[in-house]
Amino acid sequence: MHRAVVAVVGSLAILLSSGSPVAAKCGKDCESAIQTTFKSCKAACEKGKAGKDCRKSCLSDRTAAKKTCKTATNPTPPDCGQTTTSTTVP
């Protein structure tokens, strides 16, 4: 009886610690688009110490984009799960 309880608790713990089955996986197309955006952002920054904050900003943007992509239900390029907003220029 004790072994059965331990097995059930162990199985439950494994199921709860695994990812949500509803969330889709961030595909190679999205990962590639995120990496390309990161590289172009970094390339626009100044070299050396002067561009450190710019590069940090690029890195945090990439991290946020990856996290958003992984939690999206259907991530597809070009937005890969990120919400898009439109603005009008007067």
C-alpha positions as a Markdown table, in Angstrom:
| # | Residue | x | y | z |
|---|---|---|---|---|
| 1 | Met | 0.0 | 0.0 | 0.0 |
| 2 | His | 2.8 | 2.4 | 0.9 |
| 3 | Arg | 4.6 | 1.8 | -2.4 |
| 4 | Ala | 1.4 | 2.6 | -4.3 |
| 5 | Val | 1.0 | 5.9 | -2.5 |
| 6 | Val | 4.6 | 6.8 | -3.2 |
| 7 | Ala | 4.3 | 5.9 | -6.9 |
| 8 | Val | 1.1 | 8.0 | -7.3 |
| 9 | Val | 2.7 | 11.0 | -5.5 |
| 10 | Gly | 5.8 | 10.6 | -7.6 |
| 11 | Ser | 3.8 | 10.4 | -10.8 |
| 12 | Leu | 1.8 | 13.4 | -9.8 |
| 13 | Ala | 4.9 | 15.4 | -9.0 |
| 14 | Ile | 6.4 | 14.6 | -12.5 |
| 15 | Leu | 3.2 | 15.6 | -14.2 |
| 16 | Leu | 3.0 | 18.9 | -12.4 |
| 17 | Ser | 6.6 | 19.8 | -13.0 |
| 18 | Ser | 6.4 | 19.2 | -16.7 |
| 19 | Gly | 5.4 | 22.0 | -19.1 |
| 20 | Ser | 1.8 | 22.7 | -20.0 |
| 21 | Pro | 0.5 | 20.6 | -22.9 |
| 22 | Val | -1.5 | 23.5 | -24.2 |
| 23 | Ala | 1.6 | 25.7 | -24.9 |
| 24 | Ala | 3.2 | 25.1 | -28.3 |
| 25 | Lys | 6.9 | 24.8 | -28.8 |
| 26 | Cys | 8.8 | 27.8 | -30.2 |
| 27 | Gly | 9.8 | 26.5 | -33.7 |
| 28 | Lys | 13.1 | 26.9 | -35.5 |
| 29 | Asp | 11.6 | 29.6 | -37.8 |
| 30 | Cys | 10.7 | 31.8 | -34.7 |
| 31 | Glu | 14.0 | 31.1 | -33.0 |
| 32 | Ser | 15.9 | 32.0 | -36.2 |
| 33 | Ala | 13.9 | 35.3 | -36.5 |
| 34 | Ile | 14.5 | 36.1 | -32.8 |
| 35 | Gln | 18.3 | 35.5 | -33.2 |
| 36 | Thr | 18.5 | 37.5 | -36.4 |
| 37 | Thr | 16.7 | 40.5 | -34.7 |
| 38 | Phe | 19.1 | 40.1 | -31.7 |
| 39 | Lys | 22.2 | 40.1 | -34.0 |
| 40 | Ser | 21.1 | 43.2 | -35.9 |
| 41 | Cys | 20.2 | 45.0 | -32.7 |
| 42 | Lys | 23.7 | 44.2 | -31.3 |
| 43 | Ala | 25.4 | 45.3 | -34.5 |
| 44 | Ala | 23.7 | 48.7 | -34.2 |
| 45 | Cys | 25.3 | 49.3 | -30.8 |
| 46 | Glu | 28.6 | 51.0 | -30.2 |
| 47 | Lys | 31.6 | 48.9 | -29.8 |
| 48 | Gly | 33.3 | 48.4 | -26.4 |
| 49 | Lys | 32.2 | 49.9 | -23.1 |
| 50 | Ala | 30.2 | 52.7 | -24.7 |
| 51 | Gly | 27.7 | 50.2 | -26.1 |
| 52 | Lys | 27.3 | 48.0 | -23.0 |
| 53 | Asp | 23.9 | 49.3 | -22.1 |
| 54 | Cys | 22.7 | 49.0 | -25.7 |
| 55 | Arg | 23.8 | 45.3 | -25.9 |
| 56 | Lys | 22.2 | 44.6 | -22.5 |
| 57 | Ser | 18.9 | 46.0 | -23.8 |
| 58 | Cys | 19.2 | 43.8 | -26.9 |
| 59 | Leu | 19.8 | 40.7 | -24.7 |
| 60 | Ser | 16.8 | 41.5 | -22.5 |
| 61 | Asp | 14.6 | 42.0 | -25.6 |
| 62 | Arg | 15.8 | 38.6 | -26.9 |
| 63 | Thr | 15.1 | 36.9 | -23.6 |
| 64 | Ala | 11.6 | 38.4 | -23.4 |
| 65 | Ala | 10.9 | 37.4 | -27.0 |
| 66 | Lys | 12.0 | 33.8 | -26.4 |
| 67 | Lys | 9.9 | 33.6 | -23.3 |
| 68 | Thr | 6.9 | 35.0 | -25.1 |
| 69 | Cys | 7.4 | 32.6 | -28.0 |
| 70 | Lys | 7.6 | 29.6 | -25.6 |
| 71 | Thr | 4.4 | 30.5 | -23.8 |
| 72 | Ala | 2.4 | 31.3 | -27.0 |
| 73 | Thr | -0.2 | 28.9 | -28.1 |
| 74 | Asn | 0.7 | 29.0 | -31.8 |
| 75 | Pro | 4.0 | 30.9 | -32.4 |
| 76 | Thr | 4.6 | 31.6 | -36.0 |
| 77 | Pro | 6.9 | 34.2 | -37.7 |
| 78 | Pro | 7.1 | 37.1 | -38.0 |
| 79 | Asp | 5.7 | 38.0 | -34.5 |
| 80 | Cys | 6.2 | 34.5 | -32.9 |
| 81 | Gly | 3.5 | 35.0 | -30.3 |
| 82 | Gln | 4.2 | 38.6 | -29.4 |
| 83 | Thr | 1.4 | 41.1 | -29.4 |
| 84 | Thr | 1.6 | 43.6 | -32.2 |
| 85 | Thr | 0.4 | 47.1 | -31.9 |
| 86 | Ser | -0.1 | 49.5 | -34.8 |
| 87 | Thr | 0.6 | 53.2 | -34.6 |
| 88 | Thr | -0.4 | 56.0 | -36.9 |
| 89 | Val | 1.9 | 58.8 | -37.8 |
| 90 | Pro | 0.1 | 62.2 | -38.1 |
